[in-house]
Amino acid sequence: MRKIFFGILIAGAAIVYASCDTKSCYCYETDASGRVHEQVVYAKPSTACNSYSTASRGCVESNERGTFDPNQVAK
């Protein structure tokens, strides 16, 4: 029983440690009908979120999320 508990504890610690080296980027994409969809992309902290932007998708940092108008995504 102790081995299972410690195995679960170590696995949980590994997941928490792995999640510390990523950040959330919020990407907005317009579909064919004109609706905007939000996606969360996980990136390295040193990577700018706008580097994930394309002609039809705009990506912003989490602190810019409220300042970005998703309807202004290029089509």
C-alpha positions as CSV (number, residue, x, y, z in Angstrom):
1,M,0.0,0.0,0.0
2,R,2.8,2.4,0.8
3,K,4.5,1.7,-2.6
4,I,1.3,2.7,-4.4
5,F,0.9,5.8,-2.3
6,F,4.5,6.9,-3.0
7,G,4.1,6.1,-6.6
8,I,1.1,8.3,-6.9
9,L,2.8,11.0,-4.9
10,I,5.8,10.9,-7.2
11,A,3.7,10.9,-10.4
12,G,1.7,13.9,-9.0
13,A,4.9,15.8,-8.2
14,A,6.2,15.1,-11.8
15,I,3.1,16.6,-13.3
16,V,3.2,19.7,-11.1
17,Y,6.9,20.2,-11.9
18,A,6.3,19.7,-15.7
19,S,3.5,22.3,-15.6
20,C,5.7,24.9,-14.1
21,D,7.7,25.4,-17.2
22,T,4.8,26.3,-19.5
23,K,2.4,29.2,-19.9
24,S,-1.0,29.5,-21.4
25,C,-1.5,31.4,-24.6
26,Y,-5.1,32.2,-25.7
27,C,-5.7,31.9,-29.4
28,Y,-8.8,33.1,-31.2
29,E,-9.8,31.6,-34.6
30,T,-12.6,32.5,-36.9
31,D,-14.4,29.6,-38.6
32,A,-16.1,29.6,-42.0
33,S,-19.4,30.8,-40.5
34,G,-17.7,33.8,-38.8
35,R,-17.9,32.5,-35.3
36,V,-14.8,33.0,-33.1
37,H,-13.4,30.0,-31.2
38,E,-10.9,30.2,-28.3
39,Q,-8.1,27.7,-27.9
40,V,-5.6,27.4,-25.2
41,V,-2.0,26.7,-26.4
42,Y,0.7,25.8,-23.9
43,A,4.1,27.3,-24.6
44,K,7.5,27.8,-23.1
45,P,7.7,30.9,-21.0
46,S,10.4,32.3,-23.3
47,T,8.2,32.0,-26.4
48,A,5.9,34.9,-27.3
49,C,2.3,33.9,-27.7
50,N,1.9,36.0,-30.8
51,S,4.4,33.7,-32.5
52,Y,1.5,31.2,-32.7
53,S,-0.7,33.6,-34.6
54,T,-1.5,32.9,-38.3
55,A,-3.5,34.7,-41.0
56,S,-6.8,33.3,-39.4
57,R,-5.7,33.0,-35.8
58,G,-4.6,35.6,-33.2
59,C,-2.8,34.6,-30.0
60,V,-2.3,36.7,-26.9
61,E,-0.7,36.4,-23.5
62,S,-3.0,35.6,-20.5
63,N,-2.6,39.2,-19.2
64,E,-3.7,40.6,-22.6
65,R,-6.8,38.4,-22.8
66,G,-9.3,41.1,-21.8
67,T,-7.7,43.8,-24.1
68,F,-7.9,41.7,-27.3
69,D,-11.1,41.8,-29.4
70,P,-11.5,38.3,-30.9
71,N,-13.7,39.7,-33.7
72,Q,-10.6,41.5,-35.1
73,V,-8.9,38.2,-36.1
74,A,-7.8,38.2,-39.7
75,K,-9.8,36.1,-42.1
